[in-house]
Amino acid sequence: MEIAFNVIVERDEEGFYVATVPELRGCHTQARSLDDLMERVREAIDLCLEEQGRPISSSEFVGVQRITVKL
């Protein structure tokens, strides 16, 4: 059985890539490169599934919007 997960990828102030899996509470990891990040996030998902079981959310991912505001 296969399950697809949404992964949010950001870059922090120190240049690390950070991945978060919203469907799995507390499931996140970081790495210096995107290739390493994708490997690590798969490992993190496996660990979270072992601990938590099935995903907590069954909501449909719609997308991400970037909005600029004046300060």
N, C-alpha and C positions, 0 to 999 in steps of 0.2 A: 504494500500500500504506500502511496506517495501523498504527501501533504505539502502544499505550497505556502510559504510564509512571506509576508512583506518585511523588508529590511530597510530601515532608515539609516542612511550613511551621512555622517557629518565629519568635518575636520576641525580639531580643537586648536587652541592657541599655540600649542607646541608642535603642530604639524602631524599629529597622529590622526588616523582615520578611526572613527568610532561608529560601530554598528549597533542598532537597537532593533529588537523584534517585538513590536507592540502586542502581538497576540500571546506572548509568553512573558508574564510578569517577571521583571528582573533579568531578562535575557539580553545581555549586551557584552561586547568585547571591543578590543582596540588593536591596531597594528600600524606599523610604519608605511606599509604599501597596501594597495587595494587587493592584490593577489593574496597576500597573507591574511588580510581581513576576511576575505570570502572563505578561506580555509578555516579560520578561527570561528567565524559565525556558524558554520555548519557544525563544528564541534560543540559550540555553546548551545545550539538548538538541541542536539542529541542529549546533552547533559540536562537541559531544562525539561525535556520530554520525559527523561528517566525520573526526575524528581517530581514533576507536576502532573504528568499524564497528558491528556489531550489539551489543546489550546483553550484559553479562557474566553476568547472572543470569536464569534463566528460572523462578525460584521464584514461587509464588503469594502475593500480598499477602493477609494475613489481617486485620490491623487494628492499631490502636494502643490501648494501655491506659494510663490515668493512675492511678498508685498513690501514696497518701499514707502516709508513715512518720513516726513520732515521733522527734525528735532529742533 
